[in-house]
């Protein structure tokens, strides 16, 4: 769910830029469906993630063969690769096995986690406004997690934990993007895409050893889905690169929140989520916190947001 928009300048918005970002959000908002299709064809979401990103990395190296040199010259990009990889492991696995809307809302705690991550990693002390956003987001999460059958508002099952882990990893990834903004853009992309595939493969192998993840198997009917998903991720990255380079960072973040809308509508229509009043109320608080974060003044030399979504 990731693509690198680091270093993008806010040079005025255009309808094409907004459309490009909306396309990026749409692809990630409905990515749960092809991942579930691949699982139905015998390929676990972790193996699907590893295979799709292997194809994406191959395409990137064909188009940007120098990306590897920049990656090798900056060892800190390995941390970026790890963060991006955990983001995709958490999000892609969670949307395949859990309630899609619930997963996406828990994943979009990322702006709240960013307050704590920026404090710990970048030395940026939280402001009263950022603490308010953190409280709003956490209140929304408590409402989402407090189901009718659960006495306490705690994560219910693996999908919840994966979504929360993915959102925290996304916040860590964005912090690492800011710390590595002096590196080449194509090298950062290689780190995120390569890290996503490598981390997914490593977690899948670990899961196999614990009999949690089945061995990779893919029916022939699933091959077009794999190729289509890899192409879609490439297109979404191009859309993010184009749009984020032409819009203010806050505008970019707001437009990308439409991913929640696309995920909610598609999953509700196809029976992969349940839009209860509790989910809608808690989700509204989480989205409000994200909107306030998007509209907040940017810090000097702040990196433009990366989008999953490597969410």
C-alpha positions, 0 to 999 in steps of 0.5 A: 500500500505504499508509493513514494511521494517524498520531496514532492512540491506543492505546486498548485492543484489541478483536476488531473492531479486530483483524479490521479490521486483518486485513482490511487485511492480507488485501487487500494480501496478495492484491492481486497477483492483481487487478494481474496480472489487469489486466496480462492485460487489457492494463493495466501495473501502473503504469497500473493503480496510477495509475488505481486511485488516481485513483478513490480520490482522487476518492472521498476528495475527495467525502467530505473536500473540505477535504483539498486545503486542508490539503495546499496549506498544508503543502508538506512533504506533497509529500515524503510524496506522493513517498515513498508514490508510490515505495512503490506503484510498487515494490511493485505492479510487483514483485508483478506480475512477480516471485515474490510471496513473495520480493517481499513478504519483501524489501519487509518489510525496511521495519523494518530500513530504518526504523532507518537512516532514523530516524537520518538524518531524525529524529536517533534514534540506533540502540539495541543492540536496533535494531541486532540487528533490523537484523542479523537482517533483513539476514541473512534477506535474504542467505539469500533472495537467495542462489539456487542459480544465483547466486554472490553474495547480490545482487538477481536481476532487476528485481522484487528491486530494485523490492521493496527500493526499495519497502520503503525508500520505505515506511520513508521514508514512515513517517518523513515521517508522523511529521514531518508529524503536526501536519497534518490526517489527510485531507490526509496521506491525500490526499498519499499516495493522490494521490502514489501515482497521480501517481508511478505515472503519471510512472514509466509515462510515463518507461517508455514513453519507454524502451520499457519500459512499454507504452501504457495499454490496458484491455479492457472485461473489466478495468473491473470489476477496476479498480473492485473494486480501488479499492473494496478499497483504500478498504475496507482504509484504513477497516479500518486507520483503525478498527483502528489507532485502537483498538490499541497501535502494536506490536499493529497492526504485528504484526497487519499482518504477516499480510499475509506469510501471506496473500501466501504462501498465495495465491501458492503456491496459485495458482503465483505463488511457490515456497516453498523451504527457503531462502526459508522460512529467510530469511523467518523471520529477516526476520519475526522482525526485524519482530516484534521491531520491533513489540514494541519500546517506542515512542518518545515521541510516535511515530506509529502505523505506516502500512500499504503498506501506499500495501508 
